[in-house]
Amino acid sequence: MANTFHGVPDKTGLARAVHTALKPLGRFAIVNWYRRPRENTTTPQYSRRHEHHSIANEHHEPR
């Protein structure tokens, strides 16, 4: 569950329902957002693009 838990009105009820639904040793993850200045926010798409650009520059051989 991502970016939704803060809006769940009955968090205890949700936890009970998840516990009932999970298989033994099952896992449930909650990813909750927090406010951050937009310029400090990195998305996976930006990170991959930036990483690819850096790798390309590091391995560039002059002609």
MODELLER restraints for C-alpha pairs under 7 A, 6 or more apart:
rsr = mdl.restraints
at = mdl.atoms
rsr.add(forms.Gaussian(group=physical.xy_distance, feature=features.Distance(at['CA:1:A'], at['CA:29:A']), mean=6.39, stdev=0.5))
rsr.add(forms.Gaussian(group=physical.xy_distance, feature=features.Distance(at['CA:1:A'], at['CA:30:A']), mean=5.11, stdev=0.5))
rsr.add(forms.Gaussian(group=physical.xy_distance, feature=features.Distance(at['CA:1:A'], at['CA:31:A']), mean=6.26, stdev=0.5))
rsr.add(forms.Gaussian(group=physical.xy_distance, feature=features.Distance(at['CA:2:A'], at['CA:30:A']), mean=6.01, stdev=0.5))
rsr.add(forms.Gaussian(group=physical.xy_distance, feature=features.Distance(at['CA:2:A'], at['CA:31:A']), mean=4.61, stdev=0.5))
rsr.add(forms.Gaussian(group=physical.xy_distance, feature=features.Distance(at['CA:2:A'], at['CA:32:A']), mean=5.94, stdev=0.5))
rsr.add(forms.Gaussian(group=physical.xy_distance, feature=features.Distance(at['CA:3:A'], at['CA:31:A']), mean=6.10, stdev=0.5))
rsr.add(forms.Gaussian(group=physical.xy_distance, feature=features.Distance(at['CA:3:A'], at['CA:32:A']), mean=4.78, stdev=0.5))
rsr.add(forms.Gaussian(group=physical.xy_distance, feature=features.Distance(at['CA:3:A'], at['CA:33:A']), mean=5.49, stdev=0.5))
rsr.add(forms.Gaussian(group=physical.xy_distance, feature=features.Distance(at['CA:4:A'], at['CA:32:A']), mean=6.85, stdev=0.5))
rsr.add(forms.Gaussian(group=physical.xy_distance, feature=features.Distance(at['CA:5:A'], at['CA:32:A']), mean=6.38, stdev=0.5))
rsr.add(forms.Gaussian(group=physical.xy_distance, feature=features.Distance(at['CA:6:A'], at['CA:32:A']), mean=6.99, stdev=0.5))
